[in-house]
Amino acid sequence: MTDPIKRTLGQKQELLSRCLAKLIIKAEELGYTIRLGDAFAKLRNPLEHKFNSQHYNKCAVDVNLFKDGVWLTKTEDHAVLGAYWESLDPECRWGGRFKDGNHYQIDP
């Protein structure tokens, strides 16, 4: 097993942006549309995000997924895109692994 890539916070934020662009293109190819949800949270509000959420570091984004104008809100609706996300980089994590299907992040 190789050592994980050492990235600065800025590099992780850039990785999120690159991977998000690829995810949006993939979603469109599969017939979905995307509207972005939370991409950055300033205040540590436990009602919105967990205390250690990567939203506070600009390393996570919530993706609202639509098909034919219908908002797909179930974790399983994101399964194909979640698997694709995880294939983009070893640090890409999909929230569906912890019951937050529309959450896409870069590891801290």
C-alpha positions in Angstrom: 0.0 0.0 0.0 1.3 3.4 -0.9 1.4 6.3 1.5 -1.4 8.9 1.2 -0.6 12.0 -0.7 0.3 14.9 1.6 -1.8 17.9 0.6 -2.2 21.3 2.1 -5.7 22.6 2.9 -5.6 24.7 -0.2 -4.6 21.8 -2.4 -7.5 19.8 -0.9 -9.9 22.6 -1.7 -8.6 22.7 -5.3 -9.1 18.9 -5.5 -12.7 19.3 -4.3 -13.3 21.8 -7.1 -11.7 19.6 -9.8 -13.6 16.5 -8.7 -16.8 18.4 -8.4 -16.5 19.6 -12.0 -16.0 16.0 -13.1 -19.0 14.9 -11.0 -21.3 17.5 -12.6 -20.2 16.4 -16.1 -20.8 12.7 -15.2 -24.2 13.5 -13.7 -25.2 15.3 -16.9 -24.0 12.3 -19.0 -26.3 10.1 -16.9 -29.3 12.4 -17.4 -29.2 14.1 -14.0 -28.9 17.8 -13.2 -27.3 19.2 -10.1 -27.9 22.2 -7.8 -25.3 22.9 -5.2 -26.2 23.0 -1.6 -23.9 23.8 1.2 -20.3 24.2 0.0 -19.0 26.3 2.9 -20.3 26.8 6.4 -18.9 29.7 8.4 -20.5 29.1 11.8 -20.2 25.9 13.7 -23.9 25.2 14.0 -24.6 21.6 15.1 -28.1 21.8 13.6 -26.6 22.3 10.2 -23.3 20.3 10.2 -21.4 18.1 12.6 -18.8 20.0 14.6 -15.9 18.5 12.6 -17.6 18.8 9.2 -15.4 19.4 6.2 -17.8 22.1 5.1 -16.0 24.4 7.6 -12.7 23.8 5.7 -14.3 24.2 2.2 -13.6 20.6 1.6 -17.1 19.3 1.3 -20.2 20.1 -0.7 -23.8 19.0 -0.6 -25.2 18.1 -4.0 -28.9 18.3 -4.8 -29.6 15.8 -7.5 -32.5 16.0 -9.9 -33.9 13.8 -12.7 -36.5 15.1 -15.0 -37.1 18.0 -12.7 -37.7 15.8 -9.6 -35.4 16.3 -6.6 -33.9 12.9 -5.6 -33.5 13.0 -1.8 -32.7 9.4 -0.9 -29.1 8.3 -0.2 -29.5 5.4 -2.7 -30.4 8.0 -5.4 -26.7 9.1 -5.2 -25.2 5.6 -5.2 -23.9 5.7 -8.8 -22.4 9.2 -8.5 -21.1 8.4 -5.0 -19.2 5.4 -6.4 -17.9 7.6 -9.2 -16.8 10.3 -6.7 -14.8 7.8 -4.7 -13.1 6.6 -7.9 -11.7 10.1 -8.6 -9.1 10.2 -5.9 -8.2 8.2 -2.8 -9.2 11.2 -0.6 -12.7 11.5 -2.1 -15.3 10.3 0.4 -19.0 10.0 -0.3 -21.5 10.7 2.5 -23.7 7.8 1.5 -21.2 5.6 3.5 -22.5 7.4 6.7 -26.2 8.0 5.7 -25.7 11.5 4.2 -26.1 10.6 0.5 -25.9 14.1 -0.9 -22.6 14.9 0.9 -19.3 14.7 -1.1 -16.0 15.5 0.6 -12.3 15.4 0.6 -10.7 13.7 3.6 -9.4 16.0 6.3 
